[in-house]
Amino acid sequence: MVKIEKIGVASAAKIYGLTLGALGFVIGIFYALFLTAFTGLFGDEISSFGAGGLGIVMVIVFPIMYGIMGFIFGALGAIVYNFVASKIGGLEITLSKDDEIPMM
């Protein structure tokens, strides 16, 4: 049994930031495809070039926006975990090695 007593704030922030940044990229691609595919529904209010351009902007902006939010919430999450773990104890986990053969 191993206990996680403290999480590095900067480490958690970087991991969350990069993970949500990648998720933001995927979401941006879906928005870009949606806007490009359904441009005809907007009528004359927005051109197909404008909708495609807006989709490309989302592919650029969403990863940045999600990455910043992930960084902030990852840091806040680590700070809260460290505070709670210092009061009531850390998270207990059991680790095992894959290469060990169990004794019968």
MOPAC internal coordinates of N, CA, C and O (Angstrom, degrees):
PM7 1SCF
backbone

  N    0.0000 0     0.00 0     0.00 0    0    0    0
  C    1.4460 1     0.00 0     0.00 0    1    0    0
  C    1.5293 1   107.84 1     0.00 0    2    1    0
  O    1.2310 1   120.89 1   -49.50 1    3    2    1
  N    1.3059 1   115.91 1   130.50 1    3    2    1
  C    1.4555 1   122.83 1   178.73 1    5    3    2
  C    1.5193 1   107.39 1  -120.81 1    6    5    3
  O    1.2310 1   120.49 1   -36.00 1    7    6    5
  N    1.3170 1   116.66 1   144.00 1    7    6    5
  C    1.4647 1   120.70 1  -179.08 1    9    7    6
  C    1.5260 1   108.97 1  -116.40 1   10    9    7
  O    1.2310 1   120.69 1   -51.05 1   11   10    9
  N    1.3279 1   116.28 1   128.95 1   11   10    9
  C    1.4603 1   121.84 1   174.64 1   13   11   10
  C    1.5180 1   106.82 1   -89.02 1   14   13   11
  O    1.2310 1   120.61 1   -72.85 1   15   14   13
  N    1.3214 1   116.44 1   107.15 1   15   14   13
  C    1.4566 1   120.45 1  -176.67 1   17   15   14
  C    1.5213 1   113.27 1   -94.49 1   18   17   15
  O    1.2310 1   120.10 1   154.96 1   19   18   17
  N    1.3199 1   117.41 1   -25.04 1   19   18   17
  C    1.4534 1   120.45 1  -176.99 1   21   19   18
  C    1.5269 1   109.33 1  -151.29 1   22   21   19
  O    1.2310 1   121.03 1   -37.88 1   23   22   21
  N    1.3189 1   115.63 1   142.12 1   23   22   21
  C    1.4586 1   122.35 1   176.67 1   25   23   22
  C    1.5231 1   107.43 1  -115.21 1   26   25   23
  O    1.2310 1   120.25 1   -46.95 1   27   26   25
  N    1.3176 1   117.13 1   133.05 1   27   26   25
  C    1.4604 1   120.93 1   176.79 1   29   27   26
  C    1.5173 1   110.25 1   -65.58 1   30   29   27
  O    1.2310 1   120.49 1   -56.84 1   31   30   29
  N    1.3204 1   116.66 1   123.16 1   31   30   29
  C    1.4632 1   121.46 1  -175.78 1   33   31   30
  C    1.5281 1   110.69 1   -63.66 1   34   33   31
  O    1.2310 1   120.19 1   132.45 1   35   34   33
  N    1.3128 1   117.24 1   -47.55 1   35   34   33
  C    1.4736 1   120.35 1  -179.22 1   37   35   34
  C    1.5237 1   111.13 1   -64.76 1   38   37   35
  O    1.2310 1   120.54 1   141.01 1   39   38   37
  N    1.3255 1   116.58 1   -38.99 1   39   38   37
  C    1.4595 1   120.85 1   179.71 1   41   39   38
  C    1.5218 1   110.96 1   -64.15 1   42   41   39
  O    1.2310 1   120.30 1   132.31 1   43   42   41
  N    1.3238 1   117.04 1   -47.69 1   43   42   41
  C    1.4665 1   120.74 1   179.15 1   45   43   42
  C    1.5225 1   110.78 1   -63.71 1   46   45   43
  O    1.2310 1   120.32 1   140.16 1   47   46   45
  N    1.3307 1   116.99 1   -39.84 1   47   46   45
  C    1.4650 1   120.59 1   179.98 1   49   47   46
  C    1.5284 1   110.85 1   -62.89 1   50   49   47
  O    1.2310 1   120.30 1   137.28 1   51   50   49
  N    1.3320 1   117.03 1   -42.72 1   51   50   49
  C    1.4724 1   119.82 1   179.18 1   53   51   50
  C    1.5204 1   111.77 1   -65.17 1   54   53   51
  O    1.2310 1   120.43 1   136.99 1   55   54   53
  N    1.3249 1   116.79 1   -43.01 1   55   54   53
  C    1.4681 1   120.17 1  -179.48 1   57   55   54
  C    1.5248 1   110.39 1   -63.83 1   58   57   55
  O    1.2310 1   120.24 1   131.39 1   59   58   57
  N    1.3297 1   117.15 1   -48.61 1   59   58   57
  C    1.4681 1   120.62 1   179.10 1   61   59   58
  C    1.5264 1   110.62 1   -63.00 1   62   61   59
  O    1.2310 1   120.11 1   138.36 1   63   62   61
  N    1.3214 1   117.40 1   -41.64 1   63   62   61
  C    1.4613 1   120.42 1  -179.71 1   65   63   62
  C    1.5158 1   112.55 1   -61.55 1   66   65   63
  O    1.2310 1   120.47 1   134.18 1   67   66   65
  N    1.3324 1   116.71 1   -45.82 1   67   66   65
  C    1.4646 1   120.10 1   179.47 1   69   67   66
  C    1.5207 1   111.86 1   -69.04 1   70   69   67
  O    1.2310 1   120.42 1   141.61 1   71   70   69
  N    1.3253 1   116.81 1   -38.39 1   71   70   69
  C    1.4614 1   120.02 1  -179.97 1   73   71   70
  C    1.5293 1   110.84 1   -65.52 1   74   73   71
  O    1.2310 1   120.42 1   132.27 1   75   74   73
  N    1.3255 1   116.79 1   -47.73 1   75   74   73
  C    1.4647 1   118.79 1   179.38 1   77   75   74
  C    1.5205 1   111.90 1   -71.46 1   78   77   75
  O    1.2310 1   119.93 1   151.94 1   79   78   77
  N    1.3330 1   117.74 1   -28.06 1   79   78   77
  C    1.4568 1   119.99 1   174.07 1   81   79   78
  C    1.5228 1   111.25 1   -62.67 1   82   81   79
  O    1.2310 1   120.47 1   137.49 1   83   82   81
  N    1.3356 1   116.70 1   -42.51 1   83   82   81
  C    1.4693 1   120.89 1   176.58 1   85   83   82
  C    1.5221 1   110.53 1   -64.97 1   86   85   83
  O    1.2310 1   120.18 1   139.68 1   87   86   85
  N    1.3239 1   117.26 1   -40.32 1   87   86   85
  C    1.4587 1   120.88 1   177.07 1   89   87   86
  C    1.5282 1   110.49 1   -63.99 1   90   89   87
  O    1.2310 1   119.96 1   139.81 1   91   90   89
  N    1.3217 1   117.67 1   -40.19 1   91   90   89
  C    1.4541 1   121.79 1   177.22 1   93   91   90
  C    1.5223 1   111.92 1   -61.92 1   94   93   91
  O    1.2310 1   120.40 1   144.14 1   95   94   93
  N    1.3252 1   116.83 1   -35.86 1   95   94   93
  C    1.4693 1   120.54 1   177.11 1   97   95   94
  C    1.5224 1   110.39 1   -64.02 1   98   97   95
  O    1.2310 1   120.49 1   135.36 1   99   98   97
  N    1.3319 1   116.66 1   -44.64 1   99   98   97
  C    1.4710 1   120.44 1   179.31 1  101   99   98
  C    1.5247 1   110.22 1   -64.00 1  102  101   99
  O    1.2310 1   120.02 1   136.00 1  103  102  101
  N    1.3206 1   117.57 1   -44.00 1  103  102  101
  C    1.4634 1   120.85 1   178.83 1  105  103  102
  C    1.5281 1   110.45 1   -64.16 1  106  105  103
  O    1.2310 1   120.16 1   140.42 1  107  106  105
  N    1.3271 1   117.30 1   -39.58 1  107  106  105
  C    1.4616 1   121.02 1   176.85 1  109  107  106
  C    1.5119 1   112.29 1   -61.33 1  110  109  107
  O    1.2310 1   120.32 1   141.32 1  111  110  109
  N    1.3236 1   116.99 1   -38.68 1  111  110  109
  C    1.4731 1   120.76 1   177.92 1  113  111  110
  C    1.5260 1   109.76 1   -64.43 1  114  113  111
  O    1.2310 1   120.30 1   136.62 1  115  114  113
  N    1.3376 1   117.04 1   -43.38 1  115  114  113
  C    1.4634 1   119.32 1   178.38 1  117  115  114
  C    1.5216 1   111.73 1   -62.38 1  118  117  115
  O    1.2310 1   120.05 1   138.75 1  119  118  117
  N    1.3175 1   117.52 1   -41.25 1  119  118  117
  C    1.4679 1   120.48 1   176.53 1  121  119  118
  C    1.5278 1   110.76 1   -63.62 1  122  121  119
  O    1.2310 1   120.27 1   138.50 1  123  122  121
  N    1.3109 1   117.08 1   -41.50 1  123  122  121
  C    1.4656 1   120.10 1   179.74 1  125  123  122
  C    1.5269 1   110.62 1   -63.26 1  126  125  123
  O    1.2310 1   120.38 1   135.61 1  127  126  125
  N    1.3279 1   116.89 1   -44.39 1  127  126  125
  C    1.4618 1   120.10 1   178.69 1  129  127  126
  C    1.5261 1   111.25 1   -64.76 1  130  129  127
  O    1.2310 1   120.36 1   139.36 1  131  130  129
  N    1.3267 1   116.92 1   -40.64 1  131  130  129
  C    1.4604 1   121.21 1   179.07 1  133  131  130
  C    1.5295 1   110.65 1   -62.72 1  134  133  131
  O    1.2310 1   120.45 1   131.92 1  135  134  133
  N    1.3261 1   116.75 1   -48.08 1  135  134  133
  C    1.4627 1   119.62 1  -178.49 1  137  135  134
  C    1.5213 1   111.80 1   -65.64 1  138  137  135
  O    1.2310 1   120.51 1   142.85 1  139  138  137
  N    1.3147 1   116.63 1   -37.15 1  139  138  137
  C    1.4585 1   119.79 1   179.67 1  141  139  138
  C    1.5221 1   110.92 1   -70.23 1  142  141  139
  O    1.2310 1   120.23 1   139.98 1  143  142  141
  N    1.3317 1   117.17 1   -40.02 1  143  142  141
  C    1.4597 1   120.53 1  -176.77 1  145  143  142
  C    1.5298 1   112.41 1   -73.07 1  146  145  143
  O    1.2310 1   119.89 1   145.75 1  147  146  145
  N    1.3324 1   117.81 1   -34.25 1  147  146  145
  C    1.4586 1   120.75 1  -174.01 1  149  147  146
  C    1.5192 1   113.58 1  -109.03 1  150  149  147
  O    1.2310 1   120.50 1  -150.73 1  151  150  149
  N    1.3218 1   116.65 1    29.27 1  151  150  149
  C    1.4603 1   121.09 1   179.14 1  153  151  150
  C    1.5238 1   111.37 1   -63.21 1  154  153  151
  O    1.2310 1   119.91 1   147.28 1  155  154  153
  N    1.3220 1   117.78 1   -32.72 1  155  154  153
  C    1.4594 1   121.49 1  -178.95 1  157  155  154
  C    1.5141 1   113.36 1   -63.49 1  158  157  155
  O    1.2310 1   119.88 1   155.41 1  159  158  157
  N    1.3191 1   117.84 1   -24.59 1  159  158  157
  C    1.4650 1   120.71 1   180.00 1  161  159  158
  C    1.5194 1   112.35 1   -70.51 1  162  161  159
  O    1.2310 1   120.38 1   158.33 1  163  162  161
  N    1.3313 1   116.89 1   -21.67 1  163  162  161
  C    1.4630 1   120.74 1  -178.14 1  165  163  162
  C    1.5234 1   112.18 1   -80.29 1  166  165  163
  O    1.2310 1   120.28 1   167.43 1  167  166  165
  N    1.3125 1   117.07 1   -12.57 1  167  166  165
  C    1.4643 1   120.75 1  -179.22 1  169  167  166
  C    1.5129 1   111.22 1    71.15 1  170  169  167
  O    1.2310 1   120.61 1    38.17 1  171  170  169
  N    1.3334 1   116.44 1  -141.83 1  171  170  169
  C    1.4576 1   121.37 1  -177.64 1  173  171  170
  C    1.5250 1   112.67 1   -86.85 1  174  173  171
  O    1.2310 1   119.73 1   176.76 1  175  174  173
  N    1.3264 1   118.11 1    -3.24 1  175  174  173
  C    1.4595 1   120.80 1  -177.05 1  177  175  174
  C    1.5313 1   112.27 1   -66.15 1  178  177  175
  O    1.2310 1   120.50 1   148.08 1  179  178  177
  N    1.3072 1   116.65 1   -31.92 1  179  178  177
  C    1.4647 1   120.29 1  -179.46 1  181  179  178
  C    1.5258 1   108.25 1  -138.58 1  182  181  179
  O    1.2310 1   120.70 1   -45.97 1  183  182  181
  N    1.2967 1   116.27 1   134.03 1  183  182  181
  C    1.4567 1   119.73 1  -178.73 1  185  183  182
  C    1.5160 1   110.02 1   -79.67 1  186  185  183
  O    1.2310 1   120.50 1   -17.11 1  187  186  185
  N    1.3136 1   116.65 1   162.89 1  187  186  185
  C    1.4676 1   119.98 1   178.28 1  189  187  186
  C    1.5210 1   110.15 1   -65.03 1  190  189  187
  O    1.2310 1   120.17 1   147.19 1  191  190  189
  N    1.3298 1   117.29 1   -32.81 1  191  190  189
  C    1.4650 1   120.03 1   176.54 1  193  191  190
  C    1.5242 1   110.48 1   -66.69 1  194  193  191
  O    1.2310 1   120.45 1   140.23 1  195  194  193
  N    1.3417 1   116.75 1   -39.77 1  195  194  193
  C    1.4629 1   121.03 1   179.51 1  197  195  194
  C    1.5144 1   112.02 1   -65.04 1  198  197  195
  O    1.2310 1   120.39 1   138.43 1  199  198  197
  N    1.3365 1   116.87 1   -41.57 1  199  198  197
  C    1.4606 1   120.49 1   179.56 1  201  199  198
  C    1.5213 1   110.59 1   -67.57 1  202  201  199
  O    1.2310 1   120.64 1   138.55 1  203  202  201
  N    1.3225 1   116.38 1   -41.45 1  203  202  201
  C    1.4677 1   119.42 1   177.42 1  205  203  202
  C    1.5168 1   111.44 1   -65.08 1  206  205  203
  O    1.2310 1   120.70 1   141.22 1  207  206  205
  N    1.3264 1   116.27 1   -38.78 1  207  206  205
  C    1.4636 1   120.41 1   177.47 1  209  207  206
  C    1.5110 1   111.69 1   -65.80 1  210  209  207
  O    1.2310 1   120.71 1   141.03 1  211  210  209
  N    1.3361 1   116.25 1   -38.97 1  211  210  209
  C    1.4593 1   120.14 1   176.88 1  213  211  210
  C    1.5243 1   110.71 1   -64.41 1  214  213  211
  O    1.2310 1   120.32 1   142.13 1  215  214  213
  N    1.3237 1   117.00 1   -37.87 1  215  214  213
  C    1.4666 1   121.07 1   176.76 1  217  215  214
  C    1.5156 1   111.99 1   -63.64 1  218  217  215
  O    1.2310 1   120.30 1   138.89 1  219  218  217
  N    1.3251 1   117.04 1   -41.11 1  219  218  217
  C    1.4652 1   120.92 1   178.34 1  221  219  218
  C    1.5209 1   110.24 1   -65.97 1  222  221  219
  O    1.2310 1   120.31 1   141.67 1  223  222  221
  N    1.3335 1   117.01 1   -38.33 1  223  222  221
  C    1.4642 1   120.39 1   176.48 1  225  223  222
  C    1.5263 1   110.09 1   -62.12 1  226  225  223
  O    1.2310 1   120.20 1   140.11 1  227  226  225
  N    1.3336 1   117.21 1   -39.89 1  227  226  225
  C    1.4653 1   120.29 1   178.62 1  229  227  226
  C    1.5235 1   111.82 1   -65.02 1  230  229  227
  O    1.2310 1   120.02 1   144.40 1  231  230  229
  N    1.3359 1   117.57 1   -35.60 1  231  230  229
  C    1.4634 1   120.65 1   177.42 1  233  231  230
  C    1.5248 1   110.37 1   -65.09 1  234  233  231
  O    1.2310 1   120.02 1   151.75 1  235  234  233
  N    1.3093 1   117.56 1   -28.25 1  235  234  233
  C    1.4681 1   121.25 1   178.97 1  237  235  234
  C    1.5316 1   110.95 1   -87.73 1  238  237  235
  O    1.2310 1   120.04 1   136.79 1  239  238  237
  N    1.3329 1   117.53 1   -43.21 1  239  238  237
  C    1.4639 1   121.53 1  -173.47 1  241  239  238
  C    1.5284 1   112.20 1   -76.98 1  242  241  239
  O    1.2310 1   119.71 1   138.28 1  243  242  241
  N    1.3321 1   118.17 1   -41.72 1  243  242  241
  C    1.4647 1   120.11 1  -176.42 1  245  243  242
  C    1.5235 1   113.48 1   -58.89 1  246  245  243
  O    1.2310 1   118.57 1   133.69 1  247  246  245
  N    1.3386 1   120.34 1   -46.31 1  247  246  245
  C    1.4659 1   117.84 1   178.24 1  249  247  246
  C    1.5229 1   113.15 1   -61.37 1  250  249  247
  O    1.2310 1   120.31 1   142.45 1  251  250  249
  N    1.3221 1   117.01 1   -37.55 1  251  250  249
  C    1.4685 1   120.13 1   178.83 1  253  251  250
  C    1.5231 1   109.94 1   -66.78 1  254  253  251
  O    1.2310 1   120.48 1   133.00 1  255  254  253
  N    1.3314 1   116.69 1   -47.00 1  255  254  253
  C    1.4540 1   121.37 1  -178.81 1  257  255  254
  C    1.5383 1   110.96 1   -64.00 1  258  257  255
  O    1.2310 1   120.12 1   132.95 1  259  258  257
  N    1.3180 1   117.37 1   -47.05 1  259  258  257
  C    1.4560 1   120.82 1   179.13 1  261  259  258
  C    1.5275 1   111.21 1   -66.45 1  262  261  259
  O    1.2310 1   120.13 1   142.49 1  263  262  261
  N    1.3256 1   117.35 1   -37.51 1  263  262  261
  C    1.4608 1   120.63 1   178.10 1  265  263  262
  C    1.5173 1   112.41 1   -62.76 1  266  265  263
  O    1.2310 1   120.45 1   137.38 1  267  266  265
  N    1.3327 1   116.75 1   -42.62 1  267  266  265
  C    1.4686 1   120.59 1   178.30 1  269  267  266
  C    1.5282 1   110.23 1   -65.76 1  270  269  267
  O    1.2310 1   120.48 1   135.87 1  271  270  269
  N    1.3299 1   116.68 1   -44.13 1  271  270  269
  C    1.4621 1   119.56 1   178.38 1  273  271  270
  C    1.5234 1   111.05 1   -63.32 1  274  273  271
  O    1.2310 1   120.09 1   139.16 1  275  274  273
  N    1.3381 1   117.42 1   -40.84 1  275  274  273
  C    1.4631 1   120.73 1   178.25 1  277  275  274
  C    1.5127 1   111.84 1   -63.74 1  278  277  275
  O    1.2310 1   120.30 1   140.08 1  279  278  277
  N    1.3277 1   117.03 1   -39.92 1  279  278  277
  C    1.4616 1   121.04 1   178.40 1  281  279  278
  C    1.5289 1   110.45 1   -61.92 1  282  281  279
  O    1.2310 1   120.64 1   133.19 1  283  282  281
  N    1.3284 1   116.37 1   -46.81 1  283  282  281
  C    1.4677 1   120.63 1  -178.52 1  285  283  282
  C    1.5247 1   110.89 1   -65.35 1  286  285  283
  O    1.2310 1   120.21 1   130.96 1  287  286  285
  N    1.3313 1   117.21 1   -49.04 1  287  286  285
  C    1.4621 1   119.83 1  -177.64 1  289  287  286
  C    1.5243 1   112.21 1   -71.46 1  290  289  287
  O    1.2310 1   119.77 1   150.52 1  291  290  289
  N    1.3372 1   118.05 1   -29.48 1  291  290  289
  C    1.4549 1   120.02 1   173.87 1  293  291  290
  C    1.5157 1   111.59 1   -64.97 1  294  293  291
  O    1.2310 1   120.43 1   137.72 1  295  294  293
  N    1.3327 1   116.78 1   -42.28 1  295  294  293
  C    1.4612 1   120.98 1   177.63 1  297  295  294
  C    1.5209 1   110.58 1   -65.67 1  298  297  295
  O    1.2310 1   120.32 1   134.85 1  299  298  297
  N    1.3342 1   117.00 1   -45.15 1  299  298  297
  C    1.4649 1   120.10 1   179.01 1  301  299  298
  C    1.5284 1   111.34 1   -63.15 1  302  301  299
  O    1.2310 1   120.28 1   139.72 1  303  302  301
  N    1.3074 1   117.06 1   -40.28 1  303  302  301
  C    1.4622 1   120.95 1   178.35 1  305  303  302
  C    1.5223 1   112.13 1   -62.55 1  306  305  303
  O    1.2310 1   120.54 1   138.16 1  307  306  305
  N    1.3342 1   116.57 1   -41.84 1  307  306  305
  C    1.4644 1   120.37 1   178.25 1  309  307  306
  C    1.5221 1   111.07 1   -66.65 1  310  309  307
  O    1.2310 1   120.24 1   141.10 1  311  310  309
  N    1.3279 1   117.15 1   -38.90 1  311  310  309
  C    1.4689 1   120.58 1   178.46 1  313  311  310
  C    1.5302 1   110.29 1   -63.91 1  314  313  311
  O    1.2310 1   120.66 1   134.99 1  315  314  313
  N    1.3177 1   116.35 1   -45.01 1  315  314  313
  C    1.4642 1   120.07 1   179.40 1  317  315  314
  C    1.5263 1   110.35 1   -64.74 1  318  317  315
  O    1.2310 1   119.95 1   136.23 1  319  318  317
  N    1.3365 1   117.70 1   -43.77 1  319  318  317
  C    1.4616 1   120.45 1   178.46 1  321  319  318
  C    1.5221 1   110.97 1   -60.20 1  322  321  319
  O    1.2310 1   120.25 1   134.19 1  323  322  321
  N    1.3219 1   117.12 1   -45.81 1  323  322  321
  C    1.4612 1   120.27 1  -179.72 1  325  323  322
  C    1.5257 1   111.23 1   -61.35 1  326  325  323
  O    1.2310 1   119.97 1   141.19 1  327  326  325
  N    1.3262 1   117.66 1   -38.81 1  327  326  325
  C    1.4568 1   120.73 1   178.67 1  329  327  326
  C    1.5301 1   110.69 1   -65.53 1  330  329  327
  O    1.2310 1   120.61 1   131.38 1  331  330  329
  N    1.3242 1   116.43 1   -48.62 1  331  330  329
  C    1.4604 1   120.45 1  -178.46 1  333  331  330
  C    1.5308 1   110.58 1   -66.18 1  334  333  331
  O    1.2310 1   120.12 1   138.46 1  335  334  333
  N    1.3287 1   117.38 1   -41.54 1  335  334  333
  C    1.4644 1   120.54 1  -179.71 1  337  335  334
  C    1.5221 1   111.22 1   -64.67 1  338  337  335
  O    1.2310 1   119.81 1   147.84 1  339  338  337
  N    1.3275 1   117.96 1   -32.16 1  339  338  337
  C    1.4640 1   119.76 1   178.54 1  341  339  338
  C    1.5293 1   111.24 1   -70.33 1  342  341  339
  O    1.2310 1   120.01 1   154.53 1  343  342  341
  N    1.3282 1   117.59 1   -25.47 1  343  342  341
  C    1.4669 1   121.20 1  -178.90 1  345  343  342
  C    1.5287 1   112.93 1   -87.88 1  346  345  343
  O    1.2310 1   119.96 1   137.00 1  347  346  345
  N    1.3318 1   117.67 1   -43.00 1  347  346  345
  C    1.4624 1   119.80 1  -173.53 1  349  347  346
  C    1.5266 1   113.72 1  -118.71 1  350  349  347
  O    1.2310 1   119.67 1   179.58 1  351  350  349
  N    1.3014 1   118.24 1    -0.42 1  351  350  349
  C    1.4614 1   121.03 1  -179.53 1  353  351  350
  C    1.5140 1   110.67 1   104.71 1  354  353  351
  O    1.2310 1   121.46 1   -18.69 1  355  354  353
  N    1.3096 1   114.81 1   161.31 1  355  354  353
  C    1.4573 1   119.97 1  -176.04 1  357  355  354
  C    1.5089 1   112.94 1   -85.62 1  358  357  355
  O    1.2310 1   121.64 1     0.42 1  359  358  357
  N    1.3019 1   114.47 1  -179.58 1  359  358  357
  C    1.4523 1   123.04 1   178.67 1  361  359  358
  C    1.5242 1   108.20 1   -79.18 1  362  361  359
  O    1.2310 1   120.23 1   -53.69 1  363  362  361
  N    1.3280 1   117.17 1   126.31 1  363  362  361
  C    1.4561 1   121.16 1  -179.80 1  365  363  362
  C    1.5168 1   109.44 1   -94.31 1  366  365  363
  O    1.2310 1   120.88 1   -50.31 1  367  366  365
  N    1.3347 1   115.92 1   129.69 1  367  366  365
  C    1.4554 1   121.05 1   177.71 1  369  367  366
  C    1.5170 1   108.87 1  -132.30 1  370  369  367
  O    1.2310 1   120.71 1   -24.20 1  371  370  369
  N    1.3243 1   116.24 1   155.80 1  371  370  369
  C    1.4492 1   122.11 1   176.68 1  373  371  370
  C    1.5168 1   107.94 1  -110.50 1  374  373  371
  O    1.2310 1   120.66 1   -52.52 1  375  374  373
  N    1.3121 1   116.34 1   127.48 1  375  374  373
  C    1.4542 1   122.01 1   179.26 1  377  375  374
  C    1.5226 1   109.06 1  -109.07 1  378  377  375
  O    1.2310 1   120.46 1   -32.06 1  379  378  377
  N    1.3122 1   116.72 1   147.94 1  379  378  377
  C    1.4587 1   121.14 1   175.85 1  381  379  378
  C    1.5098 1   108.96 1  -138.04 1  382  381  379
  O    1.2310 1   121.12 1   -22.77 1  383  382  381
  N    1.3149 1   115.46 1   157.23 1  383  382  381
  C    1.4590 1   121.14 1   176.76 1  385  383  382
  C    1.5200 1   108.33 1   -98.55 1  386  385  383
  O    1.2310 1   120.59 1   -45.79 1  387  386  385
  N    1.3099 1   116.48 1   134.21 1  387  386  385
  C    1.4614 1   120.84 1  -178.78 1  389  387  386
  C    1.5296 1   112.43 1   -71.28 1  390  389  387
  O    1.2310 1   120.22 1   152.02 1  391  390  389
  N    1.3173 1   117.19 1   -27.98 1  391  390  389
  C    1.4584 1   119.73 1  -174.02 1  393  391  390
  C    1.5216 1   113.59 1   -84.69 1  394  393  391
  O    1.2310 1   119.52 1   176.93 1  395  394  393
  N    1.3166 1   118.51 1    -3.07 1  395  394  393
  C    1.4622 1   120.20 1   178.40 1  397  395  394
  C    1.5178 1   110.30 1   -85.89 1  398  397  395
  O    1.2310 1   120.99 1   -43.52 1  399  398  397
  N    1.3232 1   115.71 1   136.48 1  399  398  397
  C    1.4476 1   121.79 1   176.50 1  401  399  398
  C    1.5248 1   107.73 1   -94.03 1  402  401  399
  O    1.2310 1   119.97 1   -55.55 1  403  402  401
  N    1.3334 1   117.66 1   124.45 1  403  402  401
  C    1.4657 1   118.61 1  -179.08 1  405  403  402
  C    1.5340 1   111.21 1   -65.28 1  406  405  403
  O    1.2310 1   120.87 1   -39.62 1  407  406  405
  N    1.3070 1   115.94 1   140.38 1  407  406  405
  C    1.4585 1   121.45 1   178.79 1  409  407  406
  C    1.5247 1   108.57 1   -81.02 1  410  409  407
  O    1.2310 1   121.34 1   -42.26 1  411  410  409
  N    1.3378 1   115.04 1   137.74 1  411  410  409
  C    1.4630 1   118.83 1   179.38 1  413  411  410
  C    1.4861 1   111.32 1  -101.28 1  414  413  411
  O    1.2310 1   120.10 1   180.00 1  415  414  413

